Amino acid sequence: MNPDKKMRLAAYYNPTGHHVASWRHPRAQADASFNIQHYVEIARTAEKAKFDLLFLADANATREAAVEAISRSVQFVAHFEPMTLLSALAMVTSKIGLVGTVSTSWNEPYHIARKFASLDHISNGRAGWNIVTSGQNAEAQNFGKDKAYGHHDRYMRAREAVKLVLGLWDSWEDDAFVIDTKSGLYYDPAKRHDLNWSTELYKVKGPLNVPRAPQGYPLLVQAGGSDDGRETAAMFAETIFSPHLNIPEAKAYYEDVKSRMLKYGRDPQHCKILPGLAVICRPTQEEADADYEYLQSLIHPIVGREMLNTMLEYKIDLTKYDLDEPFPEIPDHDGGHYASIVSMARREKLTIRQLGQRVAGARAKNVIKGSPTFIADYMQEWFDAECCDGFTIMPAYIPGALDDFCSMVVPELQRRGLFRTEYEHDTLRGHLGVPRPANQHVARNHFSGVLD
Ligand SMILES: Cc1cc2nc3c(=O)[nH]c(=O)nc-3n(C[C@H](O)[C@H](O)[C@H](O)COP(=O)(O)O)c2cc1C
């Protein structure tokens, strides 16, 4: 049994759902990307089901793809900016955590610190920052550069940016703002701490022009599988979205990251690792399979081919072939994803259309489909194997598959004592059981081992 005893659940919201054809499903909201009422409803649905947090992915560009494919897609084409959207959602919810993705490559740390501290105040302690480093060139091209920073460079910048942001969040002690109208003292100058950060990368004087956040620091969230990614997670992450497809891989990652935390003086319990799970729950297995097959049939062949092209690293121009031709001979390659796709095509004698549909449907994530008992069994098996602290639920289409998960799987998990039936706390840190950090100028906190 996992020492935590209860699972933590994050609701991962691609606007219309995780599946590439989700927007065409009749139980999805086709215009979700720019429909605020849709977001209000799905935030309330997840809160009613007692999810720990909802999570908004983001990128600073429209996804790069051939126009004929992207004009038939929905993900990362055009959608709301997460911080403004989360601020709106803070006003129509009261418990659920609100996690937004913000890149350290394309935002100044002062902006990041300010926005998340504000969101934490606006939401009364429910803000979380998904720290991403942005690897797409299309993003760089919106910020005066031709290419994204290199992989290692991105992570080094991110580490410094996070340290700086934590410093800004400690600009004011918790009780700095005395607001004494009688004496006329607004804040206690002894409780203000200017940052005076000066390195080659960043020069930031401070203090932050927002009081200390209700959570001390908004929750730090991350996802990263590389060595640099894992080390950055070990330093800072309090929640991780991980992409593993089976228990042994998930367990190896879990143990690796949690043991890396020890060298920074961090308690492994203070980081919740939540593997992504794309779900379709229907009352019976047959209905779930049929729903998935239907969703698969909605993948436009040009979109499937484009996703296939991306995964095959454009080694061959698939647009030159007929979609219903057998998959062409292409050069061998020892890369993991590439090799497994090519061998699947050869083994099963798939056409370009069929192979495109296959890879686009799963999008390299675990797709789990079945009855509520089947899905709860699957989740329980992972949880009991101590390879995760809960899950990032990625409904295949939204709101339909989210509603199904909340009305069928959540009650089953609750019946098994695996998930809360009521919120016990008001803040995101409270839900996750991750303590509120003290101000660095007052006492050591649980990041002191990283910040020293
Ligand atoms: C579940 C999940 C969600 C992610 N969401 C985003 C996102 O919204 N925006 C983004 O730029 N990157 C996102 N990423 C990518 C990660 O930030 C990271 O770049 C990626 O996992 C590769 O990390 P690595 O280079 O350390 O292996 C996500 C990754 C995962 C697994």
The ligand as a Tripos MOL2 file, in Angstrom:
@<TRIPOS>MOLECULE
LIG
   31    33     1     0     0
SMALL
NO_CHARGES

@<TRIPOS>ATOM
      1 C1          2.0710   15.4830  -18.9230 C.3       1 LIG1
      2 C2          3.0120   16.5000  -19.5040 C.ar      1 LIG1
      3 C3          2.5660   17.8060  -19.7280 C.ar      1 LIG1
      4 C4          3.3970   18.7510  -20.3140 C.ar      1 LIG1
      5 N1          2.9110   20.0150  -20.5660 N.ar      1 LIG1
      6 C5          3.6950   20.9120  -21.2120 C.ar      1 LIG1
      7 C6          3.1780   22.1970  -21.5520 C.ar      1 LIG1
      8 O1          2.0460   22.5160  -21.2760 O.2       1 LIG1
      9 N2          3.9850   23.0570  -22.2120 N.ar      1 LIG1
     10 C7          5.2740   22.7560  -22.5560 C.ar      1 LIG1
     11 O2          5.9580   23.6060  -23.1360 O.2       1 LIG1
     12 N3          5.7880   21.5440  -22.2430 N.ar      1 LIG1
     13 C8          5.0230   20.6220  -21.6010 C.ar      1 LIG1
     14 N4          5.5260   19.3660  -21.3050 N.ar      1 LIG1
     15 C9          6.9320   19.0530  -21.6990 C.3       1 LIG1
     16 C10         7.8670   19.1100  -20.5030 C.3       1 LIG1
     17 O3          7.9000   20.3760  -19.9210 O.3       1 LIG1
     18 C11         9.2710   18.6820  -20.9190 C.3       1 LIG1
     19 O4          9.8000   19.6050  -21.8270 O.3       1 LIG1
     20 C12         9.2440   17.3280  -21.5520 C.3       1 LIG1
     21 O5          8.6250   16.4090  -20.6600 O.3       1 LIG1
     22 C13        10.6420   16.8560  -21.9250 C.3       1 LIG1
     23 O6         11.4610   16.8910  -20.8100 O.3       1 LIG1
     24 P1         12.9380   16.3650  -20.8950 P.3       1 LIG1
     25 O7         13.6140   17.1080  -21.9860 O.co2     1 LIG1
     26 O8         13.5460   16.6550  -19.5390 O.co2     1 LIG1
     27 O9         12.8310   14.8800  -21.1570 O.co2     1 LIG1
     28 C14         4.7220   18.4070  -20.6870 C.ar      1 LIG1
     29 C15         5.1790   17.1100  -20.4330 C.ar      1 LIG1
     30 C16         4.3420   16.1590  -19.8630 C.ar      1 LIG1
     31 C17         4.8850   14.7700  -19.6150 C.3       1 LIG1
@<TRIPOS>BOND
     1     1     2 1
     2     2     3 ar
     3     2    30 ar
     4     3     4 ar
     5     4     5 ar
     6     4    28 ar
     7     5     6 ar
     8     6     7 ar
     9     6    13 1
    10     7     8 2
    11     7     9 ar
    12     9    10 ar
    13    10    11 2
    14    10    12 ar
    15    12    13 ar
    16    13    14 ar
    17    14    15 1
    18    14    28 ar
    19    15    16 1
    20    16    17 1
    21    16    18 1
    22    18    19 1
    23    18    20 1
    24    20    21 1
    25    20    22 1
    26    22    23 1
    27    23    24 1
    28    24    25 2
    29    24    26 1
    30    24    27 1
    31    28    29 ar
    32    29    30 ar
    33    30    31 1
@<TRIPOS>SUBSTRUCTURE
     1 LIG1         1 GROUP 0 **** ****
